[in-house]
Amino acid sequence: MDIAEPAAHLDTVLRALADRSRRGILALVRDQARAVGEIADRVPLTQQAVSHHLKVLREAGLVTEYRESTRHLFLVRPDGLDVVRDYLDGF
């Protein structure tokens, strides 16, 4: 693997985590899969804003999305933080 690849992934994950709203969304989907509307009901954001933040989190590999009937549910990917753990363990 090219050394720039893990560094770029680390940057993507850290940028995703830098936003307070995204960290709040991660906390909500840590133990239970939730739909966008459920998340929006619990944070001071519109469904559109929540959808945007979930897209960033998904692209960073921090959440996974799956369908249950007609609902799109989101859940934390525990391995999504591995790149950050690996970086910090280097110290």
Contacts in CASP RR format, 6 or more apart in sequence:
PFRMAT RR
TARGET T0000
AUTHOR 0000-0000-0000
METHOD contacts of the structure
MODEL  1
MDIAEPAAHLDTVLRALADRSRRGILALVRDQARAVGEIADRVPLTQQAV
SHHLKVLREAGLVTEYRESTRHLFLVRPDGLDVVRDYLDGF
6 83 0 8 1.000
6 86 0 8 1.000
9 83 0 8 1.000
10 83 0 8 1.000
10 84 0 8 1.000
10 87 0 8 1.000
12 59 0 8 1.000
12 60 0 8 1.000
13 60 0 8 1.000
13 61 0 8 1.000
13 62 0 8 1.000
13 80 0 8 1.000
13 81 0 8 1.000
13 83 0 8 1.000
13 84 0 8 1.000
14 84 0 8 1.000
15 60 0 8 1.000
16 22 0 8 1.000
16 56 0 8 1.000
16 57 0 8 1.000
16 59 0 8 1.000
16 60 0 8 1.000
16 62 0 8 1.000
17 23 0 8 1.000
17 26 0 8 1.000
17 60 0 8 1.000
17 62 0 8 1.000
17 84 0 8 1.000
19 53 0 8 1.000
19 56 0 8 1.000
21 43 0 8 1.000
21 45 0 8 1.000
21 49 0 8 1.000
21 53 0 8 1.000
22 53 0 8 1.000
22 56 0 8 1.000
22 57 0 8 1.000
24 43 0 8 1.000
25 39 0 8 1.000
25 43 0 8 1.000
25 50 0 8 1.000
25 53 0 8 1.000
25 54 0 8 1.000
25 57 0 8 1.000
26 57 0 8 1.000
26 62 0 8 1.000
26 63 0 8 1.000
26 76 0 8 1.000
28 34 0 8 1.000
28 39 0 8 1.000
28 42 0 8 1.000
28 43 0 8 1.000
29 39 0 8 1.000
29 63 0 8 1.000
29 74 0 8 1.000
29 75 0 8 1.000
29 76 0 8 1.000
30 76 0 8 1.000
32 75 0 8 1.000
33 66 0 8 1.000
33 68 0 8 1.000
33 73 0 8 1.000
33 74 0 8 1.000
33 75 0 8 1.000
34 73 0 8 1.000
34 74 0 8 1.000
34 75 0 8 1.000
35 71 0 8 1.000
35 72 0 8 1.000
35 73 0 8 1.000
35 74 0 8 1.000
36 47 0 8 1.000
36 50 0 8 1.000
36 51 0 8 1.000
36 54 0 8 1.000
36 72 0 8 1.000
36 74 0 8 1.000
37 47 0 8 1.000
37 50 0 8 1.000
39 50 0 8 1.000
39 54 0 8 1.000
39 74 0 8 1.000
40 46 0 8 1.000
40 47 0 8 1.000
40 49 0 8 1.000
40 50 0 8 1.000
43 50 0 8 1.000
45 53 0 8 1.000
54 63 0 8 1.000
54 65 0 8 1.000
54 74 0 8 1.000
57 63 0 8 1.000
57 74 0 8 1.000
58 64 0 8 1.000
58 65 0 8 1.000
58 74 0 8 1.000
60 80 0 8 1.000
61 77 0 8 1.000
61 80 0 8 1.000
62 76 0 8 1.000
62 77 0 8 1.000
62 80 0 8 1.000
62 81 0 8 1.000
63 74 0 8 1.000
63 75 0 8 1.000
63 76 0 8 1.000
63 77 0 8 1.000
64 74 0 8 1.000
64 75 0 8 1.000
64 76 0 8 1.000
64 77 0 8 1.000
65 72 0 8 1.000
65 73 0 8 1.000
65 74 0 8 1.000
66 72 0 8 1.000
66 73 0 8 1.000
66 75 0 8 1.000
67 73 0 8 1.000
END
